[in-house]
Amino acid sequence: MIEIRDLTKVYRLNKKQMAESHTKNPKKTAVDHLSLTAKKGEIYGLLGPNGAGKTTTLRCISTIIRPTSGEIYVDGHEVQKEPEAVRNSIGFLTSDIKLDDQFDADYMFRFFGRLHKVPEDVLKKRRDELFDYFGISEFAHKKIKELSTGMKQKAAIAVSLVHDPDIVIFDEPTNGLDIITARNVTDYLKKLRDDGKLVIISTHIMSEAQKLCDRIGMIIDGKKEAEGTLDELLTKTCTNDLEDAFFQIYSARKGVM
Ligand SMILES: Nc1ncnc2c1ncn2[C@@H]1O[C@H](COP(=O)(O)OP(=O)(O)OP(=O)(O)O)[C@@H](O)[C@H]1O
């Protein structure tokens, strides 16, 4: 289970970032008093526009960055107090963690498996299963730098799952993938959910959230503006699809459109 209580993350901007953002304020609040709970056996989607604070939230859960305030519990372990225990129970995929270009997928998989202390026989079984499923075997010995975007993403997904984590946190998992590979990935996320794991993803693709997620949290300007199952969100907004529901919530928040 993941429980976020009143999470706030404020970035300190350098001069260049301030100039790029056309602001004189050196502080940027990326996540603003956000609370949510996600449980095993569900796919929870963080849905929001660019810059809403989705990646920042996932990076705080995954112990990559420290919250400014608030608490996050991952299977009962608080991320700042017990980061090791948190890292052991999660698999994290994000575009800013890249596999080393000089190595191949097979090497990276085994390297991270050993880092997570996965026994050799289990590691081989996991490798066979994941490489088969994602069709990685045929390029397992090519250097990462020689792989296409989709191949890299598939390899990164397999590596993030090497230790069979109970909680899978994927930041925009289908980013850059063609529809066949994207379907492959979302089907695997459903399988993980059906195996009783908690899957939490971020996305700005409405159709993906609509089809994949059991519950959705809509994030705008770092705040959770709505949360529920697809049916609950459609009922709440009197709409027929998630895109319309999102626009309604977005315009209520921004006072536009
Ligand atoms: N390291 C950083 N330093 C300063 N500001 C940052 C940093 N990382 C993110 N931000 C800012 O925080 C806000 C939230 O960014 P974040 O990446 O969490 O959004 P997001 O919802 O994941 O967006 P996207 O869908 O575009 O990936 C944005 O305004 C972004 O510019």
Ligand as a Chemical Component Dictionary entry (heavy atoms), coordinates in Angstrom:
data_LIG
# 
_chem_comp.id                   LIG 
_chem_comp.type                 NON-POLYMER 
_chem_comp.pdbx_formal_charge   0 
_chem_comp.three_letter_code    LIG 
# 
loop_
_chem_comp_atom.comp_id 
_chem_comp_atom.atom_id 
_chem_comp_atom.alt_atom_id 
_chem_comp_atom.type_symbol 
_chem_comp_atom.charge 
_chem_comp_atom.model_Cartn_x 
_chem_comp_atom.model_Cartn_y 
_chem_comp_atom.model_Cartn_z 
_chem_comp_atom.pdbx_ordinal 
LIG N1  N1  N 0 14.452 19.696 -10.697 1  
LIG C1  C1  C 0 13.576 20.679 -10.836 2  
LIG N2  N2  N 0 13.907 21.951 -10.523 3  
LIG C2  C2  C 0 13.013 22.945 -10.649 4  
LIG N3  N3  N 0 11.735 22.788 -11.070 5  
LIG C3  C3  C 0 11.352 21.542 -11.394 6  
LIG C4  C4  C 0 12.239 20.416 -11.305 7  
LIG N4  N4  N 0 11.570 19.307 -11.701 8  
LIG C5  C5  C 0 10.327 19.719 -12.030 9  
LIG N5  N5  N 0 10.191 21.051 -11.852 10 
LIG C6  C6  C 0 8.972  21.843 -12.078 11 
LIG O1  O1  O 0 7.948  21.321 -11.231 12 
LIG C7  C7  C 0 6.686  21.308 -11.903 13 
LIG C8  C8  C 0 6.142  19.881 -11.918 14 
LIG O2  O2  O 0 6.969  19.091 -12.760 15 
LIG P1  P1  P 0 6.724  17.526 -12.965 16 
LIG O3  O3  O 0 7.836  17.027 -13.821 17 
LIG O4  O4  O 0 6.522  16.888 -11.653 18 
LIG O5  O5  O 0 5.347  17.537 -13.757 19 
LIG P2  P2  P 0 4.623  16.371 -14.592 20 
LIG O6  O6  O 0 3.186  16.405 -14.188 21 
LIG O7  O7  O 0 5.335  15.086 -14.425 22 
LIG O8  O8  O 0 4.789  16.900 -16.075 23 
LIG P3  P3  P 0 4.990  16.116 -17.482 24 
LIG O9  O9  O 0 3.681  15.475 -17.841 25 
LIG O10 O10 O 0 5.343  17.238 -18.409 26 
LIG O11 O11 O 0 6.103  15.132 -17.287 27 
LIG C9  C9  C 0 6.941  21.889 -13.289 28 
LIG O12 O12 O 0 6.620  23.269 -13.251 29 
LIG C10 C10 C 0 8.431  21.698 -13.499 30 
LIG O13 O13 O 0 8.961  22.690 -14.340 31 
# 
loop_
_chem_comp_bond.comp_id 
_chem_comp_bond.atom_id_1 
_chem_comp_bond.atom_id_2 
_chem_comp_bond.value_order 
_chem_comp_bond.pdbx_ordinal 
LIG N1  C1  SING 1  
LIG C1  N2  SING 2  
LIG C1  C4  DOUB 3  
LIG N2  C2  DOUB 4  
LIG C2  N3  SING 5  
LIG N3  C3  DOUB 6  
LIG C3  C4  SING 7  
LIG C3  N5  SING 8  
LIG C4  N4  SING 9  
LIG N4  C5  DOUB 10 
LIG C5  N5  SING 11 
LIG N5  C6  SING 12 
LIG C6  O1  SING 13 
LIG C6  C10 SING 14 
LIG O1  C7  SING 15 
LIG C7  C8  SING 16 
LIG C7  C9  SING 17 
LIG C8  O2  SING 18 
LIG O2  P1  SING 19 
LIG P1  O3  DOUB 20 
LIG P1  O4  SING 21 
LIG P1  O5  SING 22 
LIG O5  P2  SING 23 
LIG P2  O6  DOUB 24 
LIG P2  O7  SING 25 
LIG P2  O8  SING 26 
LIG O8  P3  SING 27 
LIG P3  O9  DOUB 28 
LIG P3  O10 SING 29 
LIG P3  O11 SING 30 
LIG C9  O12 SING 31 
LIG C9  C10 SING 32 
LIG C10 O13 SING 33 
# 
